[in-house]
Amino acid sequence: MTLLEDIEKQLRALPPEKQSEVLDFIAFLQQRTNASQPVKPRSLKKHPAFGSWKKRKIDALEYQQKLRAETQERKSYSASFSALHTFCHGFHEFARIVQRIS
């Protein structure tokens, strides 16, 4: 018995509503198979943003480095603030304990 014959035999044994579900599942598998086929990549030269820096008198690498430095600076401030917050919270707890003892 071939695979197709085995599927047909098992399908005939199911009630009509289950056969309908099998048909829906087959449609789902076909749709998923069609969607997974590779899409031909488009050329970046055709993208509207291509060459947008050309007209500006800005060095793109320098600009990128400046942005990264600003981001690092913000992260540094954030870490310092977090450490200060933790220290103040600990100091506040310490002050409460000292007050209870006194």
MMTF fields as JSON, N, C-alpha, C and O atoms, coordinates in Angstrom:
{
  "mmtfVersion": "1.0.0",
  "mmtfProducer": "UNKNOWN",
  "numBonds": 407,
  "numAtoms": 408,
  "numGroups": 102,
  "numChains": 1,
  "numModels": 1,
  "chainsPerModel": [1],
  "groupsPerChain": [102],
  "chainIdList": ["A"],
  "bondAtomList": [4, 2, 8, 6, 12, 10, 16, 14, 20, 18, 24, 22, 28, 26, 32, 30, 36, 34, 40, 38, 44, 42, 48, 46, 52, 50, 56, 54, 60, 58, 64, 62, 68, 66, 72, 70, 76, 74, 80, 78, 84, 82, 88, 86, 92, 90, 96, 94, 100, 98, 104, 102, 108, 106, 112, 110, 116, 114, 120, 118, 124, 122, 128, 126, 132, 130, 136, 134, 140, 138, 144, 142, 148, 146, 152, 150, 156, 154, 160, 158, 164, 162, 168, 166, 172, 170, 176, 174, 180, 178, 184, 182, 188, 186, 192, 190, 196, 194, 200, 198, 204, 202, 208, 206, 212, 210, 216, 214, 220, 218, 224, 222, 228, 226, 232, 230, 236, 234, 240, 238, 244, 242, 248, 246, 252, 250, 256, 254, 260, 258, 264, 262, 268, 266, 272, 270, 276, 274, 280, 278, 284, 282, 288, 286, 292, 290, 296, 294, 300, 298, 304, 302, 308, 306, 312, 310, 316, 314, 320, 318, 324, 322, 328, 326, 332, 330, 336, 334, 340, 338, 344, 342, 348, 346, 352, 350, 356, 354, 360, 358, 364, 362, 368, 366, 372, 370, 376, 374, 380, 378, 384, 382, 388, 386, 392, 390, 396, 394, 400, 398, 404, 402],
  "bondOrderList": [1, 1, 1, 1, 1, 1, 1, 1, 1, 1, 1, 1, 1, 1, 1, 1, 1, 1, 1, 1, 1, 1, 1, 1, 1, 1, 1, 1, 1, 1, 1, 1, 1, 1, 1, 1, 1, 1, 1, 1, 1, 1, 1, 1, 1, 1, 1, 1, 1, 1, 1, 1, 1, 1, 1, 1, 1, 1, 1, 1, 1, 1, 1, 1, 1, 1, 1, 1, 1, 1, 1, 1, 1, 1, 1, 1, 1, 1, 1, 1, 1, 1, 1, 1, 1, 1, 1, 1, 1, 1, 1, 1, 1, 1, 1, 1, 1, 1, 1, 1, 1],
  "groupList": [{"groupName": "MET", "atomNameList": ["N", "CA", "C", "O"], "elementList": ["N", "C", "C", "O"], "formalChargeList": [0, 0, 0, 0], "bondAtomList": [1, 0, 2, 1, 3, 2], "bondOrderList": [1, 1, 2], "singleLetterCode": "M", "chemCompType": "L-PEPTIDE LINKING"}, {"groupName": "THR", "atomNameList": ["N", "CA", "C", "O"], "elementList": ["N", "C", "C", "O"], "formalChargeList": [0, 0, 0, 0], "bondAtomList": [1, 0, 2, 1, 3, 2], "bondOrderList": [1, 1, 2], "singleLetterCode": "T", "chemCompType": "L-PEPTIDE LINKING"}, {"groupName": "LEU", "atomNameList": ["N", "CA", "C", "O"], "elementList": ["N", "C", "C", "O"], "formalChargeList": [0, 0, 0, 0], "bondAtomList": [1, 0, 2, 1, 3, 2], "bondOrderList": [1, 1, 2], "singleLetterCode": "L", "chemCompType": "L-PEPTIDE LINKING"}, {"groupName": "GLU", "atomNameList": ["N", "CA", "C", "O"], "elementList": ["N", "C", "C", "O"], "formalChargeList": [0, 0, 0, 0], "bondAtomList": [1, 0, 2, 1, 3, 2], "bondOrderList": [1, 1, 2], "singleLetterCode": "E", "chemCompType": "L-PEPTIDE LINKING"}, {"groupName": "ASP", "atomNameList": ["N", "CA", "C", "O"], "elementList": ["N", "C", "C", "O"], "formalChargeList": [0, 0, 0, 0], "bondAtomList": [1, 0, 2, 1, 3, 2], "bondOrderList": [1, 1, 2], "singleLetterCode": "D", "chemCompType": "L-PEPTIDE LINKING"}, {"groupName": "ILE", "atomNameList": ["N", "CA", "C", "O"], "elementList": ["N", "C", "C", "O"], "formalChargeList": [0, 0, 0, 0], "bondAtomList": [1, 0, 2, 1, 3, 2], "bondOrderList": [1, 1, 2], "singleLetterCode": "I", "chemCompType": "L-PEPTIDE LINKING"}, {"groupName": "LYS", "atomNameList": ["N", "CA", "C", "O"], "elementList": ["N", "C", "C", "O"], "formalChargeList": [0, 0, 0, 0], "bondAtomList": [1, 0, 2, 1, 3, 2], "bondOrderList": [1, 1, 2], "singleLetterCode": "K", "chemCompType": "L-PEPTIDE LINKING"}, {"groupName": "GLN", "atomNameList": ["N", "CA", "C", "O"], "elementList": ["N", "C", "C", "O"], "formalChargeList": [0, 0, 0, 0], "bondAtomList": [1, 0, 2, 1, 3, 2], "bondOrderList": [1, 1, 2], "singleLetterCode": "Q", "chemCompType": "L-PEPTIDE LINKING"}, {"groupName": "ARG", "atomNameList": ["N", "CA", "C", "O"], "elementList": ["N", "C", "C", "O"], "formalChargeList": [0, 0, 0, 0], "bondAtomList": [1, 0, 2, 1, 3, 2], "bondOrderList": [1, 1, 2], "singleLetterCode": "R", "chemCompType": "L-PEPTIDE LINKING"}, {"groupName": "ALA", "atomNameList": ["N", "CA", "C", "O"], "elementList": ["N", "C", "C", "O"], "formalChargeList": [0, 0, 0, 0], "bondAtomList": [1, 0, 2, 1, 3, 2], "bondOrderList": [1, 1, 2], "singleLetterCode": "A", "chemCompType": "L-PEPTIDE LINKING"}, {"groupName": "PRO", "atomNameList": ["N", "CA", "C", "O"], "elementList": ["N", "C", "C", "O"], "formalChargeList": [0, 0, 0, 0], "bondAtomList": [1, 0, 2, 1, 3, 2], "bondOrderList": [1, 1, 2], "singleLetterCode": "P", "chemCompType": "L-PEPTIDE LINKING"}, {"groupName": "SER", "atomNameList": ["N", "CA", "C", "O"], "elementList": ["N", "C", "C", "O"], "formalChargeList": [0, 0, 0, 0], "bondAtomList": [1, 0, 2, 1, 3, 2], "bondOrderList": [1, 1, 2], "singleLetterCode": "S", "chemCompType": "L-PEPTIDE LINKING"}, {"groupName": "VAL", "atomNameList": ["N", "CA", "C", "O"], "elementList": ["N", "C", "C", "O"], "formalChargeList": [0, 0, 0, 0], "bondAtomList": [1, 0, 2, 1, 3, 2], "bondOrderList": [1, 1, 2], "singleLetterCode": "V", "chemCompType": "L-PEPTIDE LINKING"}, {"groupName": "PHE", "atomNameList": ["N", "CA", "C", "O"], "elementList": ["N", "C", "C", "O"], "formalChargeList": [0, 0, 0, 0], "bondAtomList": [1, 0, 2, 1, 3, 2], "bondOrderList": [1, 1, 2], "singleLetterCode": "F", "chemCompType": "L-PEPTIDE LINKING"}, {"groupName": "ASN", "atomNameList": ["N", "CA", "C", "O"], "elementList": ["N", "C", "C", "O"], "formalChargeList": [0, 0, 0, 0], "bondAtomList": [1, 0, 2, 1, 3, 2], "bondOrderList": [1, 1, 2], "singleLetterCode": "N", "chemCompType": "L-PEPTIDE LINKING"}, {"groupName": "HIS", "atomNameList": ["N", "CA", "C", "O"], "elementList": ["N", "C", "C", "O"], "formalChargeList": [0, 0, 0, 0], "bondAtomList": [1, 0, 2, 1, 3, 2], "bondOrderList": [1, 1, 2], "singleLetterCode": "H", "chemCompType": "L-PEPTIDE LINKING"}, {"groupName": "GLY", "atomNameList": ["N", "CA", "C", "O"], "elementList": ["N", "C", "C", "O"], "formalChargeList": [0, 0, 0, 0], "bondAtomList": [1, 0, 2, 1, 3, 2], "bondOrderList": [1, 1, 2], "singleLetterCode": "G", "chemCompType": "PEPTIDE LINKING"}, {"groupName": "TRP", "atomNameList": ["N", "CA", "C", "O"], "elementList": ["N", "C", "C", "O"], "formalChargeList": [0, 0, 0, 0], "bondAtomList": [1, 0, 2, 1, 3, 2], "bondOrderList": [1, 1, 2], "singleLetterCode": "W", "chemCompType": "L-PEPTIDE LINKING"}, {"groupName": "TYR", "atomNameList": ["N", "CA", "C", "O"], "elementList": ["N", "C", "C", "O"], "formalChargeList": [0, 0, 0, 0], "bondAtomList": [1, 0, 2, 1, 3, 2], "bondOrderList": [1, 1, 2], "singleLetterCode": "Y", "chemCompType": "L-PEPTIDE LINKING"}, {"groupName": "CYS", "atomNameList": ["N", "CA", "C", "O"], "elementList": ["N", "C", "C", "O"], "formalChargeList": [0, 0, 0, 0], "bondAtomList": [1, 0, 2, 1, 3, 2], "bondOrderList": [1, 1, 2], "singleLetterCode": "C", "chemCompType": "L-PEPTIDE LINKING"}],
  "groupTypeList": [0, 1, 2, 2, 3, 4, 5, 3, 6, 7, 2, 8, 9, 2, 10, 10, 3, 6, 7, 11, 3, 12, 2, 4, 13, 5, 9, 13, 2, 7, 7, 8, 1, 14, 9, 11, 7, 10, 12, 6, 10, 8, 11, 2, 6, 6, 15, 10, 9, 13, 16, 11, 17, 6, 6, 8, 6, 5, 4, 9, 2, 3, 18, 7, 7, 6, 2, 8, 9, 3, 1, 7, 3, 8, 6, 11, 18, 11, 9, 11, 13, 11, 9, 2, 15, 1, 13, 19, 15, 16, 13, 15, 3, 13, 9, 8, 5, 12, 7, 8, 5, 11],
  "groupIdList": [1, 2, 3, 4, 5, 6, 7, 8, 9, 10, 11, 12, 13, 14, 15, 16, 17, 18, 19, 20, 21, 22, 23, 24, 25, 26, 27, 28, 29, 30, 31, 32, 33, 34, 35, 36, 37, 38, 39, 40, 41, 42, 43, 44, 45, 46, 47, 48, 49, 50, 51, 52, 53, 54, 55, 56, 57, 58, 59, 60, 61, 62, 63, 64, 65, 66, 67, 68, 69, 70, 71, 72, 73, 74, 75, 76, 77, 78, 79, 80, 81, 82, 83, 84, 85, 86, 87, 88, 89, 90, 91, 92, 93, 94, 95, 96, 97, 98, 99, 100, 101, 102],
  "secStructList": [7, 7, 2, 2, 2, 2, 2, 2, 2, 2, 2, 2, 6, 1, 7, 2, 2, 2, 2, 2, 2, 2, 2, 2, 2, 2, 2, 2, 2, 2, 2, 2, 2, 2, 2, 6, 1, 7, 7, 7, 7, 7, 7, 4, 4, 4, 1, 6, 6, 6, 6, 6, 6, 6, 6, 1, 7, 7, 7, 2, 2, 2, 2, 2, 2, 2, 2, 2, 2, 2, 2, 2, 2, 2, 2, 2, 2, 2, 2, 2, 2, 2, 2, 2, 2, 2, 2, 2, 2, 2, 2, 2, 2, 2, 2, 2, 2, 2, 2, 2, 2, 7],
  "xCoordList": [0.856, 0.0, 0.901, 1.853, 0.594, 1.376, 0.94, -0.092, 1.719, 1.405, 0.072, -0.747, -0.141, -1.387, -2.595, -3.64, -2.458, -3.552, -3.827, -4.98, -2.766, -2.927, -3.645, -4.52, -3.274, -3.932, -5.408, -6.279, -5.673, -7.062, -7.892, -9.037, -7.323, -8.023, -8.363, -9.487, -7.39, -7.623, -8.586, -9.375, -8.525, -9.418, -10.87, -11.775, -11.092, -12.453, -13.043, -14.261, -12.177, -12.648, -13.087, -13.738, -12.732, -13.095, -14.505, -14.982, -15.18, -16.485, -16.289, -15.194, -17.361, -17.252, -16.659, -15.888, -17.004, -16.468, -14.949, -14.242, -14.451, -13.004, -12.308, -11.172, -12.988, -12.432, -12.266, -11.292, -13.239, -13.168, -11.967, -11.284, -11.709, -10.546, -9.248, -8.304, -9.204, -8.013, -7.794, -6.664, -8.875, -8.776, -8.268, -7.433, -8.766, -8.289, -6.799, -6.046, -6.39, -4.984, -4.097, -2.999, -4.577, -3.814, -3.65, -2.566, -4.725, -4.654, -3.642, -2.875, -3.638, -2.679, -1.251, -0.388, -0.99, 0.352, 0.788, 1.949, -0.137, 0.204, 0.55, 1.497, -0.222, 0.023, 1.383, 2.145, 1.681, 2.955, 4.124, 5.179, 3.941, 4.987, 5.252, 6.405, 4.181, 4.344, 5.012, 5.806, 4.702, 5.271, 6.745, 7.492, 7.176, 8.568, 9.51, 10.719, 8.992, 9.861, 10.685, 10.161, 11.966, 12.831, 12.35, 11.919, 12.441, 12.064, 13.33, 14.354, 13.259, 14.418, 14.739, 13.876, 15.968, 16.301, 16.306, 16.745, 15.791, 15.787, 17.125, 17.806, 17.483, 18.715, 18.57, 17.566, 19.564, 19.528, 19.642, 19.229, 20.192, 20.321, 18.958, 18.836, 17.938, 16.593, 15.817, 14.721, 16.381, 15.713, 15.75, 16.766, 14.648, 14.601, 15.686, 16.063, 16.184, 17.191, 18.61, 19.546, 18.757, 20.088, 20.665, 20.042, 21.847, 22.518, 22.034, 22.4, 21.205, 20.651, 21.721, 21.51, 22.86, 23.932, 24.837, 25.643, 24.693, 25.584, 25.511, 26.54, 24.314, 24.124, 24.521, 24.779, 24.571, 24.939, 26.455, 27.174, 26.92, 28.369, 28.76, 29.305, 28.47, 28.733, 29.501, 29.176, 30.518, 31.238, 30.405, 30.271, 29.855, 28.932, 29.589, 28.95, 30.852, 31.53, 31.749, 31.575, 32.132, 32.317, 30.99, 30.941, 29.926, 28.592, 28.18, 27.634, 28.448, 28.124, 28.91, 28.35, 30.191, 31.008, 30.498, 30.495, 30.062, 29.53, 28.255, 28.086, 27.362, 26.138, 26.43, 25.792, 27.392, 27.754, 28.343, 28.065, 29.156, 29.734, 28.636, 28.672, 27.66, 26.543, 25.748, 25.341, 25.532, 24.797, 25.565, 24.979, 26.891, 27.716, 27.668, 27.624, 27.676, 27.623, 26.305, 26.287, 25.189, 23.883, 23.854, 23.317, 24.434, 24.477, 25.301, 24.954, 26.382, 27.239, 26.487, 26.553, 25.762, 24.959, 23.908, 23.671, 23.284, 22.24, 22.805, 22.179, 23.972, 24.598, 24.99, 24.825, 25.511, 25.893, 24.669, 24.715, 23.577, 22.359, 21.834, 21.385, 21.892, 21.423, 22.255, 21.711, 23.574, 24.451, 24.161, 24.121, 23.957, 23.645, 22.319, 22.195, 21.343, 20.031, 20.152, 19.56, 20.915, 21.118, 21.818, 21.443, 22.84, 23.571, 22.633, 22.628, 21.841, 20.934, 19.897, 19.577, 19.378, 18.403, 19.028, 18.412, 20.256, 20.959, 21.24, 21.104, 21.632, 21.909, 20.633, 20.67, 19.51, 18.228, 17.851, 17.385, 18.05, 17.771, 18.688, 18.25, 19.954, 20.922, 20.496, 20.559, 20.065, 19.629, 18.422, 18.338, 17.489, 16.322, 16.733, 16.19, 17.681, 18.149, 18.824, 18.592, 19.664, 20.345, 19.319, 19.474, 18.285, 17.251, 16.519, 16.197, 16.254, 15.568, 16.435, 15.937, 17.719, 18.635, 18.776, 18.856, 18.806, 19.017, 17.856, 17.89],
  "yCoordList": [-1.174, 0.0, 1.237, 1.321, 2.183, 3.413, 4.386, 4.197, 5.395, 6.412, 7.088, 7.304, 7.412, 8.068, 7.165, 7.64, 5.875, 4.931, 4.812, 4.728, 4.807, 4.724, 5.968, 5.862, 7.138, 8.385, 8.343, 8.693, 7.919, 7.852, 6.887, 7.187, 5.746, 4.753, 5.336, 5.193, 5.987, 6.568, 7.752, 7.965, 8.513, 9.653, 9.193, 9.81, 8.11, 7.574, 7.067, 7.054, 6.654, 6.135, 7.248, 6.981, 8.482, 9.609, 10.107, 9.967, 10.692, 11.316, 12.56, 13.12, 12.991, 14.122, 15.397, 16.087, 15.725, 16.961, 16.864, 17.865, 15.658, 15.469, 15.477, 15.937, 14.969, 15.033, 16.492, 16.851, 17.328, 18.757, 19.392, 20.236, 18.985, 19.499, 19.097, 19.884, 17.869, 17.399, 18.261, 18.648, 18.561, 19.393, 20.794, 21.355, 21.36, 22.657, 22.605, 23.532, 21.502, 21.355, 21.259, 21.813, 20.557, 20.452, 21.839, 22.184, 22.641, 24.004, 24.825, 25.596, 24.659, 25.357, 24.969, 25.839, 23.671, 23.211, 23.749, 24.118, 23.795, 24.345, 25.823, 26.292, 26.551, 27.983, 28.211, 29.081, 27.431, 27.572, 27.213, 27.843, 26.206, 25.803, 26.911, 27.207, 27.529, 28.619, 29.826, 30.51, 30.096, 31.249, 31.045, 32.016, 29.784, 29.531, 29.505, 29.359, 29.642, 29.667, 30.953, 32.014, 30.866, 32.039, 33.198, 33.015, 34.382, 35.594, 36.195, 36.285, 36.598, 37.179, 38.521, 39.398, 38.699, 39.958, 41.123, 41.001, 42.271, 43.462, 44.177, 44.063, 44.894, 45.658, 46.842, 47.553, 47.054, 48.192, 49.515, 50.557, 49.477, 50.706, 51.26, 52.448, 50.417, 50.868, 51.395, 51.934, 51.241, 51.723, 53.249, 53.842, 53.904, 55.366, 56.031, 57.173, 55.335, 55.93, 55.825, 56.422, 55.063, 54.868, 56.211, 56.938, 56.521, 57.755, 58.994, 60.109, 58.818, 59.993, 60.797, 61.98, 60.193, 60.921, 61.653, 62.499, 61.323, 61.873, 63.401, 64.064, 63.961, 65.405, 66.151, 67.354, 65.458, 66.099, 66.188, 65.316, 67.225, 67.379, 66.888, 67.635, 65.621, 64.997, 63.7, 62.923, 63.486, 62.219, 61.202, 61.316, 60.225, 59.265, 58.488, 58.254, 58.082, 57.322, 58.179, 57.709, 59.437, 60.347, 60.563, 60.58, 60.726, 60.91, 59.693, 59.829, 58.511, 57.268, 57.161, 56.774, 57.498, 57.442, 58.42, 58.107, 59.609, 60.607, 60.078, 60.218, 59.472, 58.911, 57.808, 57.734, 56.955, 55.871, 56.419, 55.895, 57.471, 58.079, 58.673, 58.532, 59.337, 59.905, 58.809, 58.972, 57.704, 56.585, 56.009, 55.716, 55.847, 55.336, 56.283, 55.842, 57.589, 58.586, 58.471, 58.528, 58.306, 58.142, 56.888, 56.901, 55.793, 54.543, 54.734, 54.205, 55.482, 55.735, 56.526, 56.195, 57.588, 58.367, 57.493, 57.591, 56.644, 55.766, 54.813, 54.596, 54.25, 53.328, 54.072, 53.543, 55.304, 56.095, 56.418, 56.319, 56.802, 57.123, 55.897, 56.0, 54.753, 53.512, 53.179, 52.784, 53.343, 53.07, 54.046, 53.642, 55.327, 56.325, 56.007, 56.133, 55.599, 55.25, 54.077, 54.098, 53.069, 51.897, 52.301, 51.855, 53.152, 53.619, 54.386, 54.139, 55.312, 56.11, 55.234, 55.446, 54.254, 53.347, 52.582, 52.44, 52.09, 51.365, 52.261, 51.841, 53.493, 54.441, 54.737, 54.823, 54.893, 55.152, 53.99, 54.212, 52.761, 51.58, 51.547, 51.228, 51.878, 51.908, 52.948, 52.672, 54.134, 55.19, 54.733, 55.032, 54.013, 53.489, 52.508, 52.547, 51.634, 50.649, 51.361, 51.024, 52.352, 53.113, 53.827, 53.884, 54.365, 55.087, 54.133, 54.507, 52.911, 51.929, 51.545, 51.38, 51.407, 50.986, 52.091, 51.802, 53.345, 54.467, 54.693, 55.6],
  "zCoordList": [0.0, 0.0, 0.0, 0.776, -0.869, -0.948, 0.147, 0.791, 0.335, 1.337, 1.016, 1.909, -0.229, -0.642, -0.384, 0.063, -0.662, -0.407, 1.095, 1.516, 1.891, 3.341, 3.875, 4.733, 3.367, 3.783, 3.395, 4.191, 2.181, 1.713, 2.565, 2.903, 2.907, 3.719, 5.098, 5.578, 5.721, 7.04, 6.969, 7.889, 5.893, 5.715, 5.576, 6.138, 4.826, 4.646, 5.967, 6.144, 6.884, 8.165, 9.125, 10.135, 8.808, 9.68, 9.375, 8.249, 10.376, 10.123, 9.242, 9.191, 8.548, 7.609, 8.212, 7.544, 9.465, 10.054, 10.266, 10.154, 10.571, 10.725, 9.363, 9.247, 8.339, 6.989, 6.559, 5.896, 6.951, 6.645, 7.348, 6.769, 8.601, 9.33, 8.642, 8.577, 8.129, 7.412, 6.173, 5.873, 5.455, 4.261, 4.633, 3.923, 5.739, 6.206, 6.547, 6.246, 7.181, 7.556, 6.322, 6.294, 5.306, 4.052, 3.437, 2.966, 3.437, 2.909, 3.706, 3.13, 5.038, 5.89, 5.525, 5.404, 5.347, 4.999, 3.641, 3.461, 2.687, 1.369, 1.466, 0.835, 2.258, 2.43, 3.092, 2.671, 4.122, 4.821, 3.906, 3.971, 3.058, 2.123, 1.118, 0.805, 0.606, -0.355, 0.294, -0.352, 1.559, 2.263, 2.582, 2.703, 2.721, 3.103, 1.909, 2.089, 0.701, -0.459, -0.429, -0.089, -0.779, -0.678, -1.555, -2.694, -0.981, -1.701, -2.288, -1.611, -3.526, -4.181, -3.526, -3.475, -3.022, -2.366, -3.356, -4.5, -2.86, -3.708, -3.58, -2.561, -4.59, -4.573, -3.625, -3.666, -2.777, -1.867, -2.622, -2.114, -3.812, -4.599, -4.991, -5.288, -4.997, -5.358, -4.147, -4.299, -2.953, -1.746, -1.717, -2.077, -1.29, -1.291, -0.427, -0.689, 0.586, 1.459, 0.886, 1.418, -0.199, -0.764, -1.219, -1.992, -0.732, -1.124, -0.392, -0.763, 0.659, 1.34, 2.076, 2.347, 2.405, 3.093, 2.104, 2.492, 0.845, -0.165, -0.211, -0.343, -0.104, -0.215, 1.058, 1.015, 2.171, 3.435, 3.538, 3.052, 4.161, 4.325, 5.718, 6.531, 5.969, 7.264, 7.025, 6.127, 7.84, 7.79, 8.566, 9.784, 7.885, 8.497, 9.636, 10.662, 9.479, 10.528, 11.774, 12.898, 11.566, 12.694, 13.427, 14.657, 12.653, 13.218, 14.045, 15.14, 13.511, 14.207, 15.517, 16.543, 15.491, 16.704, 17.755, 18.945, 17.319, 18.233, 18.909, 20.12, 18.119, 18.686, 19.692, 20.742, 19.371, 20.289, 21.585, 22.663, 21.486, 22.684, 23.56, 24.782, 22.941, 23.706, 24.41, 25.56, 23.723, 24.312, 25.496, 26.538, 25.334, 26.442, 27.628, 28.777, 27.355, 28.426, 29.188, 30.418, 28.443, 29.097, 29.95, 31.058, 29.437, 30.202, 31.471, 32.527, 31.367, 32.515, 33.586, 34.769, 33.16, 34.104, 34.764, 35.969, 33.973, 34.491, 35.543, 36.581, 35.286, 36.23, 37.508, 38.607, 37.372, 38.549, 39.39, 40.616, 38.744, 39.459, 40.198, 41.34, 39.553, 40.172, 41.417, 42.449, 41.307, 42.448, 43.58, 44.742, 43.263, 44.275, 44.961, 46.179, 44.18, 44.716, 45.698, 46.777, 45.317, 46.177, 47.472, 48.556, 47.348, 48.527, 49.462, 50.668, 48.917, 49.75, 50.446, 51.616, 49.721, 50.306, 51.473, 52.53, 51.277, 52.332, 53.528, 54.677, 53.25, 54.332, 55.124, 56.352, 54.428, 55.071, 55.994, 57.111, 55.532, 56.351, 57.573, 58.678, 57.366, 58.454, 59.502, 60.7, 59.063, 59.968, 60.789, 61.98, 60.166, 60.884, 61.974, 63.078, 61.677, 62.658, 63.827, 64.988, 63.511, 64.569, 65.437, 66.657, 64.831, 65.586, 66.525, 67.652, 66.079, 66.936, 68.127, 69.241, 67.886, 68.94, 69.993, 71.187, 69.558, 70.485, 71.394, 72.226]
}
